[in-house]
Amino acid sequence: MAERLEQSGQISPETVARTAANTDAIVSGDYCRSDIVMAGTTLVLNRLDTASEITGYEAWAKAADDAERYMRHAVSCMPTDSNLWLRLAIVRAVIAQEPKSIARLMTMSARLAPADELALLARVYFWNHLNVATLENARTTVESDVRLLLKLGDSRKVAPALTRISAALLPYVKQAATQLPANKKGSLTWFGFNPDKLP
């Protein structure tokens, strides 16, 4: 089911919800096999993503609670997986954006994969959706992530990721952009992101 979701996403929300309910057994049974845990992660996050807080609050609240419980289990199974820490931070932010808690989780993700391009892209995407207080609580990590992504990332991937920058993240991007060499700025500009024309 997780494989089908990742490949096409063409599965009804009802089917996903029924299957995701089985992930409780992974937590209660204390299963830590990576393939099982990662498949369950896909299911619980998809169920949370498709639940509506407005039109079905009870179902959404259960999906959020189950997702947090599951992601805590996943992190305990694979504490060196940067992506799982990031996903736990995302779930926490969906439930209630607690700046210090989310900053700690994101910082752990950064420590485990400080310069991996995919991890940097994922974290910067998420930083771009967080508020000023959360970014301030993780200032050193945000600055490092943005600086490394701009400096080392493939311009073809980085430029599209930064076409819409939130007001909260903008100061960090502007600061990092001042340290870029001319050839890197030119490359980013070619692919649609001009560091010299930030508001």
C-alpha positions as CSV (number, residue, x, y, z in Angstrom):
1,M,0.0,0.0,0.0
2,A,2.8,2.4,0.9
3,E,4.5,1.6,-2.4
4,R,1.4,2.3,-4.4
5,L,0.9,5.6,-2.5
6,E,4.5,6.7,-3.3
7,Q,4.3,5.7,-6.9
8,S,0.8,7.0,-7.9
9,G,-1.1,8.2,-4.9
10,Q,-4.2,6.7,-6.6
11,I,-5.8,5.1,-3.5
12,S,-9.0,6.2,-1.8
13,P,-8.7,8.0,1.5
14,E,-11.0,5.4,3.1
15,T,-8.6,2.6,2.0
16,V,-5.6,4.5,3.3
17,A,-7.4,5.1,6.6
18,R,-8.3,1.4,7.1
19,T,-4.8,0.3,6.3
20,A,-3.2,3.0,8.4
21,A,-5.2,1.8,11.4
22,N,-3.1,-1.3,11.3
23,T,0.0,0.7,12.0
24,D,-1.0,0.7,15.7
25,A,0.1,-2.9,15.8
26,I,3.6,-1.8,14.7
27,V,3.9,0.5,17.7
28,S,2.2,-1.8,20.2
29,G,4.2,-4.8,18.9
30,D,7.4,-2.8,19.1
31,Y,8.3,-3.7,15.5
32,C,11.5,-2.0,14.4
33,R,12.3,-3.5,11.1
34,S,13.2,-0.6,8.8
35,D,11.1,-1.6,5.8
36,I,8.0,-2.1,8.0
37,V,8.5,1.2,9.9
38,M,9.1,3.2,6.8
39,A,6.0,1.8,5.1
40,G,3.9,2.6,8.1
41,T,5.4,6.2,8.1
42,T,4.1,6.7,4.6
43,L,0.6,5.5,5.6
44,V,0.2,7.5,8.8
45,L,1.5,10.7,7.2
46,N,-0.8,10.3,4.2
47,R,-3.8,9.7,6.4
48,L,-2.9,12.9,8.3
49,D,-2.4,14.8,5.1
50,T,-5.8,13.8,3.7
51,A,-7.8,14.3,6.9
52,S,-9.6,17.7,7.2
53,E,-9.4,19.6,10.4
54,I,-12.4,21.7,9.3
55,T,-14.9,19.1,7.9
56,G,-13.9,16.1,10.0
57,Y,-12.2,17.3,13.2
58,E,-12.5,14.1,15.2
59,A,-11.0,12.0,12.4
60,W,-8.3,14.6,11.9
61,A,-7.5,14.7,15.6
62,K,-7.2,10.9,15.7
63,A,-5.0,10.9,12.6
64,A,-2.8,13.6,14.2
65,D,-2.5,11.7,17.5
66,D,-1.8,8.4,15.8
67,A,0.8,10.0,13.5
68,E,2.7,11.6,16.5
69,R,2.7,8.3,18.4
70,Y,3.9,6.4,15.4
71,M,6.6,8.9,14.5
72,R,7.9,8.8,18.1
73,H,8.1,5.0,17.7
74,A,9.9,5.4,14.3
75,V,12.5,7.7,15.8
76,S,13.1,5.4,18.7
77,C,13.7,2.5,16.2
78,M,16.0,4.5,13.9
79,P,17.3,7.5,15.8
80,T,20.0,8.2,13.3
81,D,17.6,8.7,10.4
82,S,17.5,12.5,9.7
83,N,14.3,12.2,7.7
84,L,12.3,10.7,10.6
85,W,13.2,13.5,12.9
86,L,12.1,16.0,10.2
87,R,8.8,14.1,9.8
88,L,8.2,14.1,13.6
89,A,8.7,17.9,13.5
90,I,6.2,18.2,10.7
91,V,3.6,16.2,12.6
92,R,4.2,18.3,15.8
93,A,3.8,21.5,13.7
94,V,0.5,20.3,12.2
95,I,-0.9,19.7,15.7
96,A,0.4,22.8,17.4
97,Q,3.5,24.9,16.4
98,E,5.5,24.8,19.6
99,P,8.7,26.7,18.7
100,K,11.2,25.1,21.1
101,S,10.0,21.5,20.5
102,I,10.0,21.8,16.7
103,A,13.3,23.6,16.7
104,R,14.9,20.8,18.7
105,L,13.6,18.1,16.3
106,M,14.7,20.1,13.3
107,T,18.1,20.6,14.8
108,M,18.4,16.9,15.4
109,S,17.6,16.2,11.7
110,A,20.3,18.7,10.7
111,R,22.9,17.1,13.0
112,L,22.2,13.7,11.4
113,A,22.3,14.9,7.8
114,P,24.0,18.3,7.8
115,A,25.0,18.5,4.1
116,D,22.8,16.0,2.3
117,E,21.1,17.9,-0.5
118,L,17.7,16.1,-0.3
119,A,17.6,16.6,3.5
120,L,18.6,20.2,3.1
121,L,15.8,20.8,0.5
122,A,13.3,19.1,2.7
123,R,14.3,21.1,5.8
124,V,14.4,24.4,4.0
125,Y,11.0,23.7,2.5
126,F,9.7,23.1,6.0
127,W,11.5,26.1,7.5
128,N,9.7,28.1,4.9
129,H,6.4,27.1,6.5
130,L,7.3,27.9,10.1
131,N,6.8,31.1,12.1
132,V,9.4,33.6,13.2
133,A,9.5,32.3,16.8
134,T,10.3,28.7,15.6
135,L,13.0,29.9,13.3
136,E,14.5,32.1,16.0
137,N,14.6,29.1,18.4
138,A,16.7,27.2,15.8
139,R,18.6,30.2,14.3
140,T,22.0,28.5,14.0
141,T,20.4,25.5,12.3
142,V,18.3,27.6,9.9
143,E,21.3,29.8,9.0
144,S,23.5,26.7,8.4
145,D,20.8,24.9,6.3
146,V,20.1,27.9,4.1
147,R,23.8,28.8,3.7
148,L,24.7,25.2,2.7
149,L,21.8,24.7,0.4
150,L,22.5,28.0,-1.5
151,K,26.3,27.3,-1.6
152,L,26.4,23.6,-2.4
153,G,23.0,22.7,-3.8
154,D,22.3,22.0,-7.4
155,S,20.9,25.3,-8.8
156,R,18.3,23.4,-10.9
157,K,16.7,22.1,-7.7
158,V,17.5,25.0,-5.3
159,A,16.1,27.8,-7.5
160,P,12.5,26.3,-7.8
161,A,12.5,25.6,-4.1
162,L,13.1,29.3,-3.3
163,T,10.7,31.0,-5.7
164,R,8.3,31.8,-2.8
165,I,10.0,32.6,0.4
166,S,8.0,33.4,3.6
167,A,8.6,36.7,5.4
168,A,9.9,34.7,8.3
169,L,12.6,32.9,6.3
170,L,13.5,35.8,4.0
171,P,16.1,37.4,6.3
172,Y,18.0,34.1,6.4
173,V,18.0,33.7,2.7
174,K,19.1,37.3,2.1
175,Q,22.0,36.9,4.6
176,A,23.2,33.7,3.0
177,A,22.9,35.2,-0.5
178,T,25.4,37.9,0.4
179,Q,28.1,35.3,0.8
180,L,27.6,33.7,-2.6
181,P,30.2,34.1,-5.3
182,A,29.1,35.7,-8.6
183,N,29.1,32.4,-10.6
184,K,26.7,30.7,-8.1
185,K,24.4,33.7,-8.1
186,G,24.4,33.6,-11.9
187,S,23.6,29.9,-11.9
188,L,20.7,30.4,-9.5
189,T,19.4,33.3,-11.5
190,W,19.5,31.2,-14.7
191,F,17.2,28.7,-13.1
192,G,14.7,31.3,-11.8
193,F,16.0,32.6,-8.4
194,N,17.8,35.9,-8.5
195,P,19.5,36.4,-5.0
196,D,20.2,40.1,-5.9
197,K,16.5,40.9,-6.4
198,L,15.1,39.7,-3.1
199,P,12.6,42.1,-1.5
